[in-house]
Amino acid sequence: MPIIGPRFKTADLTDRVVVVTGAGSGIGREIALLCARRHAQLALCDVDEGGLSDTADAARAHDAQVLTSWADVSETESMTRFADATAERFGRVDLLVNNAGVGLVGGFLDTGIKDWQWLVDVNLMGVVHGCSAFLPTMIDSGRGGHVVNLSSAAGLLANPQLTAYSATKFAVLGLSEALRMELRPHGIGVTAVCPGIINTAITQTSPIRGGGDVDERRRHLESTYHKRGYTPERVAKNILRAVDRNRAVAPVAAEAHLMYALSRTAPPLARRLAARVAELSK
């Protein structure tokens, strides 16, 4: 009989198997290292082999057992191979963190179909592929577990300068809430994590569409994120705290909490605020 209701705690992850996608940098790396310090066994993937290797070396310094795999979350076959390798090495999965994602700055009229397809393939289908590949093993074990899906503050309140990105992150939030209800009888919790302005490399790698000086817009974006100073390490701690509390939605950073509150209590005000912020960020 399956466990009824999720029962997952992260203070001591001894003998727990944690899967993290996009583990080569940023939030993915920090959640992997935090779990390593709490004695988890790790299965990590990324398309950045150098970054993935660095994360694995740092995790092994904490005596963690680590499996690494080059895997593109947008490809079904790639994620299936990663899941098969994880099952062969560890035999189960206890915590799945669908972290891999990409960003793009631009309104709808400035965003091409290829950009849309790329964002949907990575940000939404990456989560779908991760769940499809690993949930059967988690369910069949009968041990329960937890799934963490990375959404965004832009998935709580739309931003007209992040139209496609916001759409994918809203989709991840909806998927997570539906999965949470579906997986509860199996003892598996699901949390959608919605970070705000986090100082990661996403500001350097996100394409910027639309008019103006792209280099200047990127410098402004990087400066904003750097000055905000909210680190991936803090996000990782918030993620495990949300898992401990079995939160359905976990805003991270003050601006994300504000967006979450306003979107539910004062939607018209929230939309005016979002439009104003987007106008100032052009």
VOPAGU-2260 file (C-alpha; in pm, 1 decimal, decimal comma):
REM VOPAGU-2260
SITE   aa  ch    i         X         Y         Z
SITE  MET   A    0       0,0       0,0       0,0
SITE  PRO   A    1     135,1     348,5     -80,9
SITE  ILE   A    2     198,3     603,5     189,6
SITE  ILE   A    3     -98,1     841,2     212,4
SITE  GLY   A    4      23,9    1198,8     217,3
SITE  PRO   A    5     382,5    1319,6     174,4
SITE  ARG   A    6     632,1    1264,5     456,1
SITE  PHE   A    7     966,2    1401,6     342,8
SITE  LYS   A    8    1224,1    1577,2     560,6
SITE  THR   A    9    1558,6    1712,8     445,6
SITE  ALA   A   10    1762,0    1774,1     762,7
SITE  ASP   A   11    1937,9    1439,7     712,5
SITE  LEU   A   12    1931,9    1296,7     360,8
SITE  THR   A   13    2136,6     986,6     436,9
SITE  ASP   A   14    2042,8     708,0     191,7
SITE  ARG   A   15    1818,3     947,6       0,3
SITE  VAL   A   16    1864,8     984,2    -375,3
SITE  VAL   A   17    1831,5    1339,3    -505,9
SITE  VAL   A   18    1803,3    1417,4    -878,0
SITE  VAL   A   19    1884,8    1770,7    -994,4
SITE  THR   A   20    1860,3    1896,9   -1351,8
SITE  GLY   A   21    2062,4    2200,0   -1455,9
SITE  ALA   A   22    2314,2    2120,5   -1181,3
SITE  GLY   A   23    2612,5    2279,6   -1355,3
SITE  SER   A   24    2562,4    2628,7   -1212,9
SITE  GLY   A   25    2342,2    2864,2   -1016,3
SITE  ILE   A   26    2050,2    2732,6    -814,8
SITE  GLY   A   27    2097,0    2377,7    -943,6
SITE  ARG   A   28    2456,3    2363,4    -825,1
SITE  GLU   A   29    2373,3    2504,9    -482,9
SITE  ILE   A   30    2081,6    2269,1    -420,1
SITE  ALA   A   31    2308,4    1977,4    -516,1
SITE  LEU   A   32    2583,7    2091,8    -279,2
SITE  LEU   A   33    2341,3    2156,7       6,4
SITE  CYS   A   34    2200,0    1806,1     -35,7
SITE  ALA   A   35    2554,7    1666,5     -45,7
SITE  ARG   A   36    2629,9    1833,6     286,0
SITE  ARG   A   37    2319,4    1662,8     422,0
SITE  HIS   A   38    2455,5    1323,3     307,3
SITE  ALA   A   39    2237,9    1265,3       0,0
SITE  GLN   A   40    2331,4    1049,6    -297,0
SITE  LEU   A   41    2315,2    1263,7    -610,0
SITE  ALA   A   42    2217,6    1215,6    -973,2
SITE  LEU   A   43    2301,8    1534,8   -1160,8
SITE  CYS   A   44    2260,4    1644,5   -1521,1
SITE  ASP   A   45    2335,5    1946,2   -1736,0
SITE  VAL   A   46    2432,1    2034,9   -2092,4
SITE  ASP   A   47    2735,6    2221,3   -1955,6
SITE  GLU   A   48    2979,7    1936,1   -1898,0
SITE  GLY   A   49    3246,3    2158,4   -1741,8
SITE  GLY   A   50    3006,9    2311,8   -1492,0
SITE  LEU   A   51    2856,3    1972,2   -1415,6
SITE  SER   A   52    3200,7    1827,7   -1346,0
SITE  ASP   A   53    3281,9    2117,1   -1111,7
SITE  THR   A   54    2958,2    2061,3    -918,7
SITE  ALA   A   55    3025,8    1688,2    -893,0
SITE  ASP   A   56    3380,1    1746,3    -763,9
SITE  ALA   A   57    3252,1    1988,8    -500,8
SITE  ALA   A   58    2982,1    1740,8    -393,6
SITE  ARG   A   59    3232,6    1455,5    -368,8
SITE  ALA   A   60    3440,2    1672,4    -136,4
SITE  HIS   A   61    3150,5    1619,8     106,6
SITE  ASP   A   62    3180,6    1240,6      54,6
SITE  ALA   A   63    2866,0    1227,1    -157,2
SITE  GLN   A   64    2809,5     950,5    -408,9
SITE  VAL   A   65    2750,7    1130,8    -738,7
SITE  LEU   A   66    2627,5    1020,0   -1079,2
SITE  THR   A   67    2664,6    1276,4   -1357,0
SITE  SER   A   68    2507,5    1265,5   -1698,9
SITE  TRP   A   69    2507,7    1501,1   -1994,5
SITE  ALA   A   70    2137,2    1544,0   -2057,0
SITE  ASP   A   71    1924,3    1794,5   -2244,3
SITE  VAL   A   72    1594,9    1830,8   -2058,6
SITE  SER   A   73    1420,4    1932,0   -2381,4
SITE  GLU   A   74    1483,3    1586,0   -2531,3
SITE  THR   A   75    1278,4    1285,7   -2419,6
SITE  GLU   A   76    1545,8    1030,7   -2511,0
SITE  SER   A   77    1817,3    1223,2   -2329,3
SITE  MET   A   78    1618,1    1232,6   -2006,2
SITE  THR   A   79    1520,9     866,4   -2040,8
SITE  ARG   A   80    1889,5     772,0   -2059,8
SITE  PHE   A   81    1960,2     982,3   -1751,5
SITE  ALA   A   82    1675,6     817,1   -1560,6
SITE  ASP   A   83    1790,2     469,2   -1666,7
SITE  ALA   A   84    2144,9     542,1   -1549,6
SITE  THR   A   85    2010,5     672,0   -1217,8
SITE  ALA   A   86    1797,4     361,3   -1165,3
SITE  GLU   A   87    2091,4     134,9   -1246,5
SITE  ARG   A   88    2322,1     319,4   -1005,6
SITE  PHE   A   89    2088,8     392,3    -713,5
SITE  GLY   A   90    1770,0     193,5    -771,6
SITE  ARG   A   91    1532,6     469,2    -664,5
SITE  VAL   A   92    1461,7     843,7    -647,2
SITE  ASP   A   93    1347,7    1029,7    -336,3
SITE  LEU   A   94    1370,5    1397,4    -434,1
SITE  LEU   A   95    1343,2    1527,3    -790,5
SITE  VAL   A   96    1442,2    1888,8    -856,2
SITE  ASN   A   97    1343,9    2004,7   -1205,2
SITE  ASN   A   98    1565,0    2311,4   -1205,0
SITE  ALA   A   99    1698,2    2350,1   -1559,9
SITE  GLY   A  100    1566,9    2655,5   -1739,2
SITE  VAL   A  101    1646,6    2942,4   -1973,3
SITE  GLY   A  102    1545,9    3306,0   -1994,8
SITE  LEU   A  103    1458,5    3553,0   -2268,2
SITE  VAL   A  104    1383,9    3924,0   -2243,4
SITE  GLY   A  105    1128,0    4066,5   -2483,5
SITE  GLY   A  106     761,9    4135,8   -2543,8
SITE  PHE   A  107     535,9    3920,6   -2759,0
SITE  LEU   A  108     585,2    4124,7   -3076,5
SITE  ASP   A  109     963,4    4098,6   -3042,3
SITE  THR   A  110     972,8    3724,5   -2973,3
SITE  GLY   A  111     997,4    3489,9   -3270,0
SITE  ILE   A  112     842,6    3145,5   -3299,2
SITE  LYS   A  113    1183,4    2977,6   -3265,7
SITE  ASP   A  114    1236,3    3164,7   -2938,2
SITE  TRP   A  115     895,5    3049,5   -2817,6
SITE  GLN   A  116     971,1    2689,3   -2909,7
SITE  TRP   A  117    1306,5    2700,5   -2731,1
SITE  LEU   A  118    1157,8    2839,9   -2411,0
SITE  VAL   A  119     866,8    2596,1   -2411,0
SITE  ASP   A  120    1096,1    2300,4   -2485,7
SITE  VAL   A  121    1333,0    2378,0   -2198,2
SITE  ASN   A  122    1123,1    2551,3   -1933,3
SITE  LEU   A  123     798,1    2356,7   -1965,8
SITE  MET   A  124     877,4    2034,1   -2148,6
SITE  GLY   A  125    1196,7    2002,2   -1945,8
SITE  VAL   A  126     980,3    1969,6   -1634,7
SITE  VAL   A  127     742,4    1732,6   -1814,3
SITE  HIS   A  128    1033,1    1515,6   -1930,7
SITE  GLY   A  129    1187,4    1512,0   -1583,2
SITE  CYS   A  130     861,4    1403,5   -1422,9
SITE  SER   A  131     788,0    1149,2   -1695,8
SITE  ALA   A  132    1133,7     994,3   -1663,9
SITE  PHE   A  133    1159,8     974,7   -1284,8
SITE  LEU   A  134     809,2     958,7   -1136,9
SITE  PRO   A  135     744,9     592,2   -1227,1
SITE  THR   A  136    1050,2     489,2   -1023,1
SITE  MET   A  137     947,5     712,9    -733,7
SITE  ILE   A  138     592,5     576,3    -733,6
SITE  ASP   A  139     694,3     211,1    -772,4
SITE  SER   A  140     927,0     231,7    -471,7
SITE  GLY   A  141     631,8     295,8    -239,1
SITE  ARG   A  142     860,3     519,3     -30,7
SITE  GLY   A  143     692,5     849,1    -115,1
SITE  GLY   A  144     913,3    1144,2    -200,6
SITE  HIS   A  145     899,5    1499,0    -327,1
SITE  VAL   A  146     912,1    1687,0    -656,7
SITE  VAL   A  147    1037,8    2044,4    -684,1
SITE  ASN   A  148     964,9    2236,0   -1003,8
SITE  LEU   A  149    1132,4    2570,5   -1063,2
SITE  SER   A  150     879,8    2830,5   -1171,1
SITE  SER   A  151     950,6    3201,0   -1115,1
SITE  ALA   A  152     809,3    3520,8    -972,2
SITE  ALA   A  153     730,8    3585,9   -1339,9
SITE  GLY   A  154     503,7    3283,2   -1315,1
SITE  LEU   A  155     307,5    3454,5   -1038,8
SITE  LEU   A  156     265,0    3792,6   -1205,3
SITE  ALA   A  157     311,1    3843,9   -1579,0
SITE  ASN   A  158     573,2    4084,5   -1709,6
SITE  PRO   A  159     518,3    4230,0   -2059,5
SITE  GLN   A  160     895,7    4240,4   -2111,8
SITE  LEU   A  161     918,8    3868,7   -2030,0
SITE  THR   A  162     611,8    3749,3   -2218,2
SITE  ALA   A  163     728,1    3408,5   -2338,9
SITE  TYR   A  164     929,3    3340,7   -2024,6
SITE  SER   A  165     631,7    3431,9   -1804,6
SITE  ALA   A  166     404,5    3204,3   -2007,0
SITE  THR   A  167     631,1    2903,7   -1955,5
SITE  LYS   A  168     666,5    2971,2   -1584,3
SITE  PHE   A  169     289,9    3012,6   -1538,0
SITE  ALA   A  170     257,0    2674,4   -1709,5
SITE  VAL   A  171     505,4    2515,3   -1469,1
SITE  LEU   A  172     306,3    2652,8   -1175,9
SITE  GLY   A  173     -19,5    2508,3   -1311,0
SITE  LEU   A  174     142,6    2173,8   -1385,8
SITE  SER   A  175     285,0    2159,7   -1034,8
SITE  GLU   A  176     -47,3    2232,3    -866,2
SITE  ALA   A  177    -222,1    1960,7   -1068,9
SITE  LEU   A  178      58,6    1710,9   -1003,8
SITE  ARG   A  179      42,5    1786,4    -632,9
SITE  MET   A  180    -318,0    1666,4    -618,1
SITE  GLU   A  181    -254,3    1366,9    -842,9
SITE  LEU   A  182      53,0    1240,7    -655,0
SITE  ARG   A  183     -69,9    1287,3    -298,9
SITE  PRO   A  184    -212,6     932,4    -273,6
SITE  HIS   A  185     137,2     804,9    -354,6
SITE  GLY   A  186     290,5     998,3     -66,4
SITE  ILE   A  187     467,3    1235,3    -304,4
SITE  GLY   A  188     463,0    1608,3    -241,6
SITE  VAL   A  189     504,6    1869,9    -513,9
SITE  THR   A  190     633,4    2223,4    -468,0
SITE  ALA   A  191     654,5    2501,7    -726,5
SITE  VAL   A  192     942,0    2732,2    -633,9
SITE  CYS   A  193     908,6    3091,5    -756,7
SITE  PRO   A  194    1234,8    3284,9    -716,9
SITE  GLY   A  195    1247,3    3659,6    -758,3
SITE  ILE   A  196    1559,5    3851,3    -862,5
SITE  ILE   A  197    1841,0    3604,2    -800,0
SITE  ASN   A  198    2205,0    3680,4    -878,7
SITE  THR   A  199    2283,7    3400,8   -1126,2
SITE  ALA   A  200    2436,3    3380,3   -1473,8
SITE  ILE   A  201    2091,9    3387,9   -1637,5
SITE  THR   A  202    2137,9    3762,4   -1696,1
SITE  GLN   A  203    2446,6    3685,8   -1906,5
SITE  THR   A  204    2296,1    3404,0   -2110,5
SITE  SER   A  205    1939,2    3521,5   -2175,7
SITE  PRO   A  206    1876,9    3656,5   -2527,9
SITE  ILE   A  207    1740,1    4011,4   -2534,6
SITE  ARG   A  208    1488,3    4096,5   -2804,7
SITE  GLY   A  209    1341,8    4431,4   -2907,2
SITE  GLY   A  210    1484,6    4775,1   -2971,8
SITE  GLY   A  211    1750,8    4978,6   -2801,3
SITE  ASP   A  212    2114,1    4909,1   -2720,4
SITE  VAL   A  213    2119,5    4539,0   -2631,9
SITE  ASP   A  214    2458,4    4563,2   -2459,2
SITE  GLU   A  215    2337,5    4852,3   -2246,1
SITE  ARG   A  216    2015,9    4669,3   -2160,2
SITE  ARG   A  217    2217,6    4364,6   -2055,1
SITE  ARG   A  218    2450,0    4575,0   -1839,8
SITE  HIS   A  219    2146,5    4730,0   -1670,1
SITE  LEU   A  220    1994,4    4385,5   -1613,4
SITE  GLU   A  221    2317,1    4243,1   -1470,7
SITE  SER   A  222    2360,4    4546,2   -1245,2
SITE  THR   A  223    2006,7    4512,1   -1108,6
SITE  TYR   A  224    2052,3    4145,3   -1025,7
SITE  HIS   A  225    2398,1    4202,9    -877,9
SITE  LYS   A  226    2280,6    4489,4    -657,5
SITE  ARG   A  227    1982,9    4284,7    -538,4
SITE  GLY   A  228    2241,3    4037,2    -409,8
SITE  TYR   A  229    2009,2    3743,2    -342,8
SITE  THR   A  230    2233,3    3438,8    -383,3
SITE  PRO   A  231    2158,5    3091,0    -520,8
SITE  GLU   A  232    2275,1    2950,6    -186,2
SITE  ARG   A  233    1986,0    3125,4     -11,7
SITE  VAL   A  234    1745,5    2991,7    -272,1
SITE  ALA   A  235    1869,4    2636,5    -210,3
SITE  LYS   A  236    1803,0    2668,2     162,3
SITE  ASN   A  237    1455,7    2804,1      91,8
SITE  ILE   A  238    1384,3    2513,7    -141,2
SITE  LEU   A  239    1462,7    2250,5     120,6
SITE  ARG   A  240    1265,8    2445,3     380,9
SITE  ALA   A  241     966,8    2444,2     144,6
SITE  VAL   A  242    1005,1    2068,6      95,7
SITE  ASP   A  243    1011,9    2016,6     472,5
SITE  ARG   A  244     687,9    2212,7     502,8
SITE  ASN   A  245     535,1    2053,6     191,8
SITE  ARG   A  246     453,1    2393,7      46,7
SITE  ALA   A  247     248,0    2399,2    -271,7
SITE  VAL   A  248     399,1    2730,2    -383,1
SITE  ALA   A  249     720,8    2874,9    -244,6
SITE  PRO   A  250     800,1    3236,3    -338,1
SITE  VAL   A  251    1166,9    3317,3    -276,7
SITE  ALA   A  252    1287,8    3673,7    -206,5
SITE  ALA   A  253    1079,4    3970,8     -96,2
SITE  GLU   A  254     969,1    4075,5    -444,9
SITE  ALA   A  255     837,4    3724,9    -515,1
SITE  HIS   A  256     638,0    3725,7    -190,3
SITE  LEU   A  257     494,4    4066,7    -284,4
SITE  MET   A  258     395,0    3944,7    -631,5
SITE  TYR   A  259     235,6    3634,2    -483,6
SITE  ALA   A  260      33,1    3836,2    -233,3
SITE  LEU   A  261     -77,0    4105,8    -477,7
SITE  SER   A  262    -170,6    3861,9    -752,7
SITE  ARG   A  263    -416,1    3697,9    -513,5
SITE  THR   A  264    -547,2    3990,0    -311,5
SITE  ALA   A  265    -529,9    4286,7    -551,0
SITE  PRO   A  266    -494,6    4169,9    -913,3
SITE  PRO   A  267    -564,1    4511,9   -1076,3
SITE  LEU   A  268    -297,8    4677,8    -860,6
SITE  ALA   A  269     -59,0    4392,4    -933,8
SITE  ARG   A  270    -103,1    4435,6   -1309,4
SITE  ARG   A  271     -49,3    4812,3   -1292,8
SITE  LEU   A  272     265,0    4760,2   -1087,9
SITE  ALA   A  273     398,6    4497,7   -1328,6
SITE  ALA   A  274     335,1    4723,4   -1628,7
SITE  ARG   A  275     512,1    5013,5   -1458,9
SITE  VAL   A  276     815,0    4803,3   -1367,6
SITE  ALA   A  277     834,9    4670,0   -1722,9
SITE  GLU   A  278     820,1    5024,0   -1863,9
SITE  LEU   A  279    1105,6    5136,5   -1640,2
SITE  SER   A  280    1316,1    4834,7   -1737,5
SITE  LYS   A  281    1308,5    4905,7   -2112,2
